Structure formats: structure tokens, C-alpha cells
């Protein structure tokens, strides 16, 4: 049975739902913010919680703002545009601290100031869905609607760079002009230092006419096309001379990092520069140090580290990434940086010890965290462990799990931790933590 009543909102979860209580039961309220008093309509009831949506705001939060995007509330790309950006960061900081406290029973000795960057136009990587809508006789290009497989009818986007957002409507017309407009499920966007690449997924071979349409579009909008007919291994530039055109820079370290449009790189290039700088400052590499960079990817941290220490070893599960990282190290004359390919989700203490002792270690795992590596570390004799670990996380839950192992079983202490606002207006929490022996 659906109900409607008035509730006081006390908190906000990472899905941007207000959190209230009624008779001891948690109510998650879509569209509500902390401190607000709202009328809600409950549309889902479970034994331990309810989900509702706002019907009327009786007292608005001081930090409520007008969303910039006209598609906010429908498009699933952003959840928090109705909340002032600094308050978004505070919510994420609380999520990080609560996760460490409740899931790991640990507390950082020092809370780091959040890392901020641009709130708009920051998303240099994106996967845009493409959908032929027969009933409307048109193609939609954009993010999915919130909690839906439908594609939002997007005409602009304020988190994409302006020149990419300006392509949303022209891309519709382009797909409509191709031979099979219902056979192009997605376009991946990858913005480099001076090049914007679009990866077109196509389920049928392109005709000569299709290719000419793509070339005309590329020339008109100053982009480069890459094509993907099947899996990631089939990705290639439409024009062979564009294969090596993409790169981003780390000016503080004098580095240029080449990449392909489907390689993992940070979405927010400006924040990435600040993140690399902070990670190295927290790690405090010394000229005599031997350092490991685990889950090193393209060498985003490894190459900057190589400018500061005696030896750095990058380990990563993707051979394509380690090959590109080694090539980049060679191009910069960083001969004391080396890379190896290894599945870091299956490592053991014996393997770790066979590498010899590292003075310091940087860890930047995917959302799954680094459980096997943590177990290997705590099973390694203390004298053979790195004395400092900097852990960059994109999932507070797996960071908390791994922190519990390091602190409670490995005799490390959590010296500091803080959030990085890599994805403004979303519930994504990126963070950084420092562990010391």
C-alpha cells in the first residue's frame, strides 16, 4: 500500500537520496536533502526500509541549488546537481570516514583536505549509448536514464567538455545518415591533450558510404574516429596516422603519457594531475628508494615516481598497458622504471617476497580492491615490508576491507585519509589513504 506523509531528512546516501526515519524504520527519499522537511510518497516498502519520493518541500535546505542541466532527474549521469558542490564533497568525506569506522574499525590519525577540481566540463572519458527509437523515427545519443535501460533524450551535457556536449545532436544526425542506424549501440569519448577520439561500436560492417560520412563528420567537428566491430582487440583508428595521436600530460614531472581511447585513464585529467602530485607528496619517495606501483596501468604514478627514486617497478594485469608504460618510460629516458604483467588478484606472500624488499608501495586497484595483495603483505615478515603504503581507492567499501587487514593483522597504522572529488555531481567516492609501519 502506498503512503504519503511528512518527514524530517537527516542525511544523504551516495545515491543522492535523503535519509529519514519513521518509527525506527529507514526511509530513503529521492529528491530530498539533509535538514529538509518534506512530504513524501512511499512507493516501495521492505521489512527494514522504505523508498519514497518527494511530493512537496516544506523547508528547503540552505545548500539546495538549482540544477544546471535541464536533463537532471531523468539522465542517470549525475545524481547531486541539486546540492551545492562543496556539500557534495562533505557527503563523500563522511562516507569514507563512516566506511573506515564501521567496516574496518579504524580511524585516520589525520583527515586530509579534499582534492577539488572543476565541477563542470571535467568528464574527458564517457560512454554514450546510442539507441534507434523506431516509434519516434530518430536516434538518441547520451547517457542512460536513471535506473533504466532507456537512453535520455539529451541535447546538452554540462559535465562533458563543451566541444563534446556540442556533438550530441550532430551525432544523432550522423547515425541517422548511416546504412544501419539501429546497429550502432555506443560511442566512447576519449579526450586527449589536443585530440578528441570517438570510438564507434558497429555491429555490421561499414559501407563505403558510411566511411565517407564519418570522414566528413570528423573534418567538420575536428575529431578522430576509431572503430570497434567486436571485442576490445578490434579497436583501431579509421585513419592509420591517428593510432598514436592521443596523450595526456603531467607537466609537474615533464611527462607526456600516450594512450589509446579504450585504455583506462582517469576521467578527470585536471584532478588526475593534482592526485599524482598529492600521492607522491604523501609517499615521500627518496632518491635511494626502491618502490612498487601496484595496478600501475599506463604508468600514471610509476613514471612520476621514476623521476624521484632509485628504482620503481610497475605491475599490472594488462599486457597492453604495461607495454605502453614501458615504451613511455623509454621515451622519457627513465631506464630505472620497469614493468611486469601479472594478475594481482591471485598473488601470494611467497611471490611478493621473491621480488625483494620495497621501501615504499603505491596501490591503485579497481573497485574490487586489493585483497590478495593485502593478504600477501600481512603474511610477509615485518622487516621485508614497505614502511609506507599510499592506497588510491575508487570504492570506500573495499578500501575499508583492505585497511582492516593492514591495521588489525599487519601492524600498519592509518596515518591519513581523504577524498578526491574525481566525479562531481555523482555518488562516486575516490579517496587516498596512507599506511605506515
N, C-alpha and C positions, 0 to 999 in steps of 0.2 A: 504494500500500500504506500503511495506517495504522500509525503507530508510537507507542510510549509510552516516555518516559524522563524523567530529572530534569535540570532546567536552573536556572541562576542568572540572575535577572532584573536587568537593568542600568538600564532606562529605561522610560518610559511614553509612548506616542504619543497623539495627540489623539482617537483613538477609544477611549481608555482601555484599550489593550492593552499588556500588558507586552512589553518588547523584550529578547530574549536572542539569543545566538549559539551555533551549534553547527557546529564545523568550518568557521568563516568564513562561514556562512550565517545570515541574519537569520531569527529565529523570532518571530512576533507571537502573544502568548498572551492569549486572552480570560480575564479574571478575575484576572490576576496583577498585582502591584505591584512597583516597584523595590525591590531588596535582598532579595526573597523567593527562596527555593529551593523549587521546585515540581516535582511530577510532571505531565507534560503528555501530551495525546493529540493528535497531529497529524492533522488532517482535510483539509488542503489543502496540496499541495506544488507549488511553481512552481520554475523554474530558479534564481531569485535569492532566494527567500524561502519560508517556510512559515507556515501559520496553524494554531494549536493552541488547545486549551482546557485549563484547569486540571483535573486529576483529584484532586490532593492537595497541600496546602500543608504543607511540612516545616518551614519557618521563615517566620513571618508578619512583614510589615513593621510597624515601630513605628507608622506613620501609617495603618495599616488600621483602619477603623471599621466598626461595624455599620450598614448602610444603614437610613435611617429608613423608607423606603417599602416596604411589603410587595410591591409590584409590580416592584421593582428587579430588573434582569436579564431581565425579559420586556418591560416597557414601554420604548419607544425614546426617551422624553422625557429621560432622564438616563443618563449613562454613568459618572459618577465618584462616586456616593454612598458607595462603599466606601473612599474616600480622604479624609482629613482636609481640610477646606476650604482652609486656608492652603497646604497642599501642592498642591492643585489649581492655585492661583494661581501657585505657583512653576513648575509644569509649563508653564503658559501663558506666563510670562515667558521661560522657556528657549526655547519655540517661537518667540517673537517675536525674541529675540536671535539664535537659530540661523538663522532665515529671513533676517534682515538680513545676517548674516555670510556665509552660504553662497550665497544667491541674489543678493545685491546687493554683496557685498564692502564693506560699510560697518558701522561700529560707532558707536553713540551716544556722544557725549562724556560724557553723564550718563544713568544709568538712573533713571527716575522711580519713586517708591514706588507700588506698585499701588493702584488705587482699589477699595475694598471697599464692600459694602453688605449688605443682608440676604441670608442664604443660603437662607431658606425663605419661601414666600408672596410671592415677588417678581414672578411672571410675570403682568403686567397685560394682556398680549395672548397669545392662544393660538388655534390652530385645532384644534378637536376633530373627529375623524372620527366619523361615525355609520354603523353597519352593522346591517342586519337579518340575523340569523342564523337561517335557516329551521330548521336541524336542532335548535337549542335553543329555537326559538319565542320569541325575545326580541330586544331591540335592545341593542347595545353603544355606549357613548359614551366616547370617550377618545382618547389618542394611539395611533399605530400601534405594534405590537410591533417590537422591534429588528430591523432589516433584513428587514422583512416588510410586506406589504400588509394583513395581518390587524389588527384593532383589539384592543388589550389589554382584558382584562376588568377594568377599573379601577373600584374602589369608593371610592378616595380619591386625593388627589394633594397632596404637600407643597410643590411649587413654585408651585402656583396659590394665590391668596389663599383663605383658609379658607372664605369665603362662596361662592366659585366652586366649590371642591372639593366642598362640600356639595350642589351641584346635580347631580353626576354621576349618582347613582341616580334622583333625581326626573326628570331629563331622559329617562332610559330610559322611565319610565312615561309621560311626556308623549308621546314619539314613538309609543309603542305605542297610545296612545289616538287618534291622528290617522288620517285616512282612508286614507293610503297609507304605512305606516311604512317601506317599502323605498325611498321616493323622497325621502329627506332625507339627502344624503351628508355634510353637515358643518354645524357650528355654530362661528362665530367669536366669541371672547370679547374684549371690549374694556372695560376698567375705567377709568373716569374719576375725577375728584376726588370726586364724590358720586353717580355714576351707574354702573351696570353694564349694558352693552348686549350682547345676544346676537343675532348675525346668522344667521338660519336660511336655509340654501340649500334651495330646494324645486324639484323637477323637474316637478311637476304643480301646477296652480292649487289654492289652498287652498279648502276648502269653508267655508260659514258656521260649521259646527260646529267645524272646525279653528281658525278665528279665535277663537271663544269659548273653546276650550281654551287657546289661547295667552294670551288676556287674563286668564283665571283664574290661570294659572301665573305671569304677570308680577305680578299683585297679591299672590299668596301668597308669592312669593320676592323681591319688591322689585327686579325687573329690568325692562329695557325691551327689547322685541322690534324687530328690524329684519328685513326680508325681502329675499331675493335670488332672483329667478326665473331669471335668465340671467347675463349678464356683470356686471362691477362697476358699470356705469352704471345697473343696475336696482335697486341697493340703496336702500331707503327705510325710514323708521320706520313701524311699524304704526300708531302714533298720531302724527299730524302735529305735535303740540306738542312731540314729543321730538326733532325734527330738529336743534335747536341745544343739546341738553342736555349733551353730552359736552364735557369740558375737562380739562386738567391745569394745574398752576400751577408757576411758577418764583419762589418767594417772595423770594429774594435780590434779584430785579430788579423785583418788584412786578407780575409778568405773569401773566395767565390766557390759556391757549392753547386755543381751541376746536378740535375735530376731529370727524371722522366716524369710525365704527367700523372702516371699511376703509382709512382713511388710514394712511400709515406714521407710527408713533410708536415711541419706544423701548419695549421690553418691560418694562424695569425703571425705573419712574418715580423711585424714590429715587436710584438710581445716575445717572440722567439729570441730576438736579439737581446732583450732585457733578461730573459730567462737564462740564456747561456752565460751572460755576464754574471748574474747572481749565483748560478750553480758553481762556477769556477771560483768566485769570491768565497763561497761557503766551504768549498772543498779545500781551499788554500794549498794548491799544488806547489811543491818546492822543486828547485832545479835538480835535486838529486833523487826525486821520487820516481817510483815505478807504479803506474796507475792502470786500473782496468776500467773500461767503459762497457758495461753490460747492456745488451739490447741496443747496440750502437747505431743501427740504421745506416744512414749515409755518412756517419761521422760528424753529426751535428755538434756533439760535445767533444768527440775524440780529436778532431783536428785543432780546435782551440786549445785543448789540453796539451797537444804536442808542441805548442809554442811556449809552454811553461815548465815542462818536466823532462826528465831524462829519457823515459820510455813510457809509451802508452799502448795498450793492446785493446782493440775493439772487437767485441764478439756479438754475433747477430745470426738469426736463423735463416735469413735470406741470402743466398749466394750472389744474387744480382746486386743487392745493396752493398755487401762487403766488397764486391769487385769495384763498384763505382767509388766507394770510400777510399779504397787503396789507390785507385787512379788519381783521385783528387789529392790525396796526400803526396803522391809523387809529383804532381803538377806544381805543388807548393814547396817542394824540396823538404818535406817533413819525413825524412828517412827513418826516424825513430818511432813512427806510428805504424803499427801493423794490424792486420785484420784477419779474423778467422770466422768460418761459418759453423755454427753449432746450434742444436736445439736446446735452448737454455731452460726449457720446461722439463728436461729429463736429466739434468746434471747431478753429480754425486759429490760427496766430500772428497773422495779419492781423486776425482778429476780435478777439482779445484786446487787441491794441494799439489797435484802434478804440475800446475802452472808456475809454481813458486810463489813466494810471498809478494803481495802488493801492499804498498804503503797506504794507498787510498783507493776508493772504488766509487764510481758513479753508476747508478742503476736507473734506467728509464724504460720500464716494461710497458706492455699494452695493458688493457683493462684487467686481464687475468692476474696481473701481479707477477711476483717472482718467488712463488712458494718453494720450488725445488732449490733455487739458489739460496734462499734464506736457510733452508734445512742444511744445505752443504756448508754454509758459513758457520752455523752454530755447532756443527759437528767437527769443525776444524779446530785444532789446538789454538788457544788464545794467542800464543806467540806468533802464529802464522797468519793471523787475520789482519785485514786492513784496520788501522786505528780510527779512520774516519770514513763514513759512507754518506754520500748525498743521494737521496732517493727522490726522483721526479715521478709523480703519480698522476694518472688520469682517472682514478677510481678510489674514493676515500675508504670504501669497504675493504678492498684488497690491500691498500696501504696499512690499514689498521691491523688486519690479519698478519701481515708480514712484520709490522712493528712489534706485535706481541711476541713473535718468535725471537726477534733480535734482542728485545729488552728482557723478557722473562726467562729465556733459555740461553741467550747468547751473551749476557752481561754487558750489552751496549746500553747507553742512556740516550734518550731522545733529547738532544740539545736544543733543537729549534724546529719549527714548522710554520708554514704559512701558505696562503692560497695565491694562485696566479689566475688572473681574470682572462684566460685564453679565449673564452666564448661568451662575451657579454650578451645579456638578454636570454640566456639559456640556463638550464639547470646543471650544466656540465661543470664539474669541480676539478680543476687541475691544481696540484699542490706540490710543495717541495719540503723535504724533511732531512734533518741532519742527525746522524747517529755517531756517537763517539764511544770508544772503549775507555 
